[in-house]
Amino acid sequence: MNDSAFIHFLYELLLHRRADPEGLAYWKEQLHSGKTAMQVFTAIQTSPECESKQSKKWLELETSMPGESLPFYFAHIPKTAGMSVHAFLASVFPPHDIFPGWLCDHLKSTSVSRLRQYRLFRGHFFGYLQLLLGSRLRMFTVLRDPVDRSISHYYHIRRASEHPFHQLVAQMSLREFCLHAETRHLVENFQACFLASLAPLKDLGGSEGDGVSAQTCIEQLSAQNRKPEWLLDAATVALGSFEAVGTTENLDDALIVFSRLLGCDAPPAAYRINSAPERIAAKDIDAETLAIIDELTIVDRHLHTQAAKNCASLHPQTFHGALPLSHNASS
């Protein structure tokens, strides 16, 4: 998608019209001068025209969903094309109805009374948001091929200087990232652990001043029980409470399903806002590293396969087991 097509896409998604010549020229110049796609998206999303249209659109949606007052939660598993879903959700909800944070540390710094005022949460909150709010949420998520997700996570951490593992991972090969004691949990059935996480936020180790973020504690705690049979059962139970589950590989179909859940129009074809074309493809990984990732993500593979079969409908209540188990990857 070239710059002009991208800008027209954002206008149709957020403003529900084609870009006028002046606006098209302005935003193309912003991109050419170094603005990222995400920065342009955010600028258009927070414009007065967008906020006005989104407030009116939400009022229309609110009247069309009588009794449906529970907040929505897009359980964003890292590196599953979630930013593209974030862009779609921003076209549906006005900014003041969306919780602005995306990490558990952001939840910790917000009062529960304030959290209860939001209509939409979208972020890496694992299973702790519902416990923190003390109420049910209308949940949906996206799963990704575990090899592709693991590769993407590795390259993301290498690029993101603010990530707590950046300095460590910047010196690692992909194979080392998968097996190192401090980073293995970011690969090993990561999607299943995200879904199966049950520990209350208040039980996290570490204190505010010890340099350990709540997010890191949650990721590590959710990784402590690695028995595949337990993970499969727990993740399957969790997915049974989701109202929609899509896959990265069929993101356009997933967004159509999400639009049905939200009671809004289906979006235009998905634009991958946070894609990283410079990373290595799964087909180019050496056989040994590929085998390690496959071994470490056996539960994720099963869940992703099930999601791919069910992603075209709401209320996917057909996740089930029969996991083909083998030995653990060597450390």
C-alpha positions, 0 to 999 in steps of 0.5 A: 500500500503506497502513501496515498492509499494508506491516507485514504484508508485512514480517512475512510476508517476514522473519518468515513470519507475520502481524503480531500486533496489538501489533506492528502497532500499534507499527510503525504508530506508528513510521512515523507518528512519522517512521521511514522504510519502510527504517528499519522494515524494517531494525529488523525484519530485525535483530530476534532473531526474524528472525535466528533464523528466517533462520539456521534457513532458511539451514541448510535451504537449505544442505542442499538445495543440495549442492556449491553453495558459491559466494557469490551476487552481486546486481549492483545497478545503481543505480536499478533497484529494487534496494532491493526485491531487497535486502529479499527477499534479507534474508528469505533469508539471515541478516545475518551471511552478507550483506556489509554494504557496497554500494560499492567503497570498502567492499570496499577497507576489508575484507580479502579473507580476511574477504570470502571468509566472506560468502555473499551480496554485494549492491551497486554493485560493478561487475565488481571483486568477482569479481576481488578475490575471485579466484573465480567468483560466482553472479550475478544482476541487474535492468535498467531502462528507461533513460529511467526509470533516468536520471530516477530517478538524477538525482532521487536525486542531487539528494536525497542530500546525501552523494552526491559530485555532489549540490551540482553536480546540485542546480543542474542541469536534467535535460538539463544532467545528461545532457550535463555532462562530470562527470555524463554518465557517470551516464546514457550507457549506464550499465547497459552500462558497469556490466556491461562494467566490467573494470578491476581495482580496484588500477588505480583512479586517486586515493589514499585522501586525495585526496577521490576515492572508489573508487566515483567512479573506477570509474564514470568508468573504466567510462565511458571506452570509449563505442563502442556496438559494444564496449559491446554486445559486452562487456555481452553477454558479461558477461550470459552469465555471469549465472544470472538477469536480471530487469527493474524493470518485471516485478519480481515475476516477477524475484523469483520467478526469483531465488527459484528460483536461491536455492532458496527460496520465492517472496516475496509481491508486491514492495514498492517500498521506495525509490520516489520518487513526487515525481519527474517521469515520462518522459511529462512530459519535454520532447521534446529532453531525451527525445531526448538520453537515448534517444541516450545509452542506445542500448545500454542500451535494447537490453539492457533489451529483451533482458532483458524477453524472457528474464526468466521463466527462469534462465540467460538465455543468449540476449542478442545484438546487431544494434544500430541505431546513430545519431549521438551526442548533442550535448554 
